[in-house]
Amino acid sequence: MKDRELQTLADYYDATDTSAEMADAEWDDETAENPMITTSLRLPKNVLDQIRATAAAEGVKPTALMRRWIEERVSGRQTSRAEAKLQAILDAVQHVESKVDRVATAMDKSSSAGTANLRTGSAARPRPRQAKARSALPDTGKGRKSGAAGKPAKRAAPNTPTTRKAMGA
């Protein structure tokens, strides 16, 4: 909560009598069957960094990930590495799907007649042109480049040792 919102609430309750609402209220004395308890855990920085990275990849909070791992271990239902990786992939896919749905919904709301629908992929996006590799060999005038002894030169892939040598680099 922002400081401004907190101050607004404090001002309201400082100046407002809420005793009538309190008189009509019912006391809730029920407790949760298995309440959550907060605990502190010291971890090396590099371990916590790895946990944070794993949690981000799965789209969950680090504390939720640690709690899941501890619960699995305590309950004896520890998953194999392959199962854990599969679950991480499934969680990541669900996370991405939810983001795509939000973007698609926003696009649908703001789309006009000429705007493509993101869900159907009906938009034809122009593809960027790729530059063609050019040979640094002299042109023989016969529509082909020549290498040593007037033989047709082989084209080298861009940024290879052969290309750099031909370009005098």
GIDAUR-V896877 format. One record per residue. RES is the residue in one small letter. SS is DSSP state (2 for helix, 1 for strand, 0 for the rest). BURIAL is 1 if it has 9 or more other ideal C-beta (glycine too) atoms within 8 Angstrom, else 0. Layout:
res=RES ss=SS burial=BURIAL
res=RES ss=SS burial=BURIAL
This chain:
res=m ss=0 burial=0
res=k ss=0 burial=0
res=d ss=2 burial=0
res=r ss=2 burial=0
res=e ss=2 burial=0
res=l ss=2 burial=1
res=q ss=2 burial=0
res=t ss=2 burial=0
res=l ss=2 burial=0
res=a ss=2 burial=0
res=d ss=2 burial=0
res=y ss=2 burial=0
res=y ss=2 burial=0
res=d ss=2 burial=0
res=a ss=2 burial=0
res=t ss=0 burial=0
res=d ss=0 burial=0
res=t ss=0 burial=0
res=s ss=2 burial=0
res=a ss=2 burial=0
res=e ss=2 burial=0
res=m ss=2 burial=0
res=a ss=2 burial=0
res=d ss=2 burial=0
res=a ss=0 burial=0
res=e ss=0 burial=0
res=w ss=0 burial=0
res=d ss=0 burial=0
res=d ss=0 burial=0
res=e ss=0 burial=0
res=t ss=0 burial=0
res=a ss=0 burial=0
res=e ss=0 burial=0
res=n ss=0 burial=0
res=p ss=0 burial=0
res=m ss=0 burial=0
res=i ss=0 burial=0
res=t ss=0 burial=0
res=t ss=0 burial=0
res=s ss=0 burial=0
res=l ss=0 burial=0
res=r ss=0 burial=0
res=l ss=0 burial=0
res=p ss=0 burial=0
res=k ss=2 burial=0
res=n ss=2 burial=0
res=v ss=2 burial=0
res=l ss=2 burial=1
res=d ss=2 burial=0
res=q ss=2 burial=0
res=i ss=2 burial=1
res=r ss=2 burial=1
res=a ss=2 burial=0
res=t ss=2 burial=1
res=a ss=2 burial=1
res=a ss=2 burial=0
res=a ss=2 burial=0
res=e ss=2 burial=1
res=g ss=0 burial=0
res=v ss=0 burial=0
res=k ss=0 burial=0
res=p ss=2 burial=1
res=t ss=2 burial=0
res=a ss=2 burial=1
res=l ss=2 burial=1
res=m ss=2 burial=1
res=r ss=2 burial=0
res=r ss=2 burial=0
res=w ss=2 burial=0
res=i ss=2 burial=0
res=e ss=2 burial=0
res=e ss=2 burial=1
res=r ss=2 burial=0
res=v ss=2 burial=0
res=s ss=2 burial=0
res=g ss=0 burial=0
res=r ss=0 burial=0
res=q ss=0 burial=0
res=t ss=0 burial=0
res=s ss=0 burial=0
res=r ss=2 burial=0
res=a ss=2 burial=0
res=e ss=2 burial=0
res=a ss=2 burial=1
res=k ss=2 burial=0
res=l ss=2 burial=0
res=q ss=2 burial=1
res=a ss=2 burial=1
res=i ss=2 burial=0
res=l ss=2 burial=0
res=d ss=2 burial=1
res=a ss=2 burial=1
res=v ss=2 burial=0
res=q ss=2 burial=1
res=h ss=2 burial=1
res=v ss=2 burial=0
res=e ss=2 burial=0
res=s ss=2 burial=0
res=k ss=2 burial=0
res=v ss=2 burial=1
res=d ss=2 burial=0
res=r ss=2 burial=0
res=v ss=2 burial=1
res=a ss=2 burial=1
res=t ss=2 burial=0
res=a ss=2 burial=0
res=m ss=2 burial=1
res=d ss=2 burial=1
res=k ss=2 burial=0
res=s ss=2 burial=0
res=s ss=0 burial=0
res=s ss=0 burial=0
res=a ss=0 burial=0
res=g ss=0 burial=0
res=t ss=0 burial=1
res=a ss=0 burial=1
res=n ss=0 burial=1
res=l ss=0 burial=1
res=r ss=0 burial=0
res=t ss=0 burial=0
res=g ss=0 burial=0
res=s ss=0 burial=0
res=a ss=0 burial=0
res=a ss=0 burial=0
res=r ss=0 burial=0
res=p ss=0 burial=0
res=r ss=0 burial=0
res=p ss=0 burial=0
res=r ss=0 burial=0
res=q ss=0 burial=0
res=a ss=0 burial=0
res=k ss=0 burial=0
res=a ss=0 burial=1
res=r ss=0 burial=0
res=s ss=0 burial=1
res=a ss=0 burial=0
res=l ss=0 burial=1
res=p ss=0 burial=0
res=d ss=1 burial=0
res=t ss=0 burial=0
res=g ss=0 burial=0
res=k ss=0 burial=0
res=g ss=0 burial=0
res=r ss=0 burial=0
res=k ss=1 burial=1
res=s ss=1 burial=1
res=g ss=0 burial=1
res=a ss=2 burial=0
res=a ss=2 burial=0
res=g ss=2 burial=0
res=k ss=0 burial=0
res=p ss=1 burial=0
res=a ss=0 burial=1
res=k ss=0 burial=0
res=r ss=0 burial=0
res=a ss=0 burial=1
res=a ss=0 burial=0
res=p ss=0 burial=0
res=n ss=0 burial=0
res=t ss=0 burial=0
res=p ss=2 burial=0
res=t ss=2 burial=0
res=t ss=2 burial=1
res=r ss=2 burial=1
res=k ss=2 burial=0
res=a ss=2 burial=1
res=m ss=0 burial=0
res=g ss=0 burial=0
res=a ss=0 burial=0
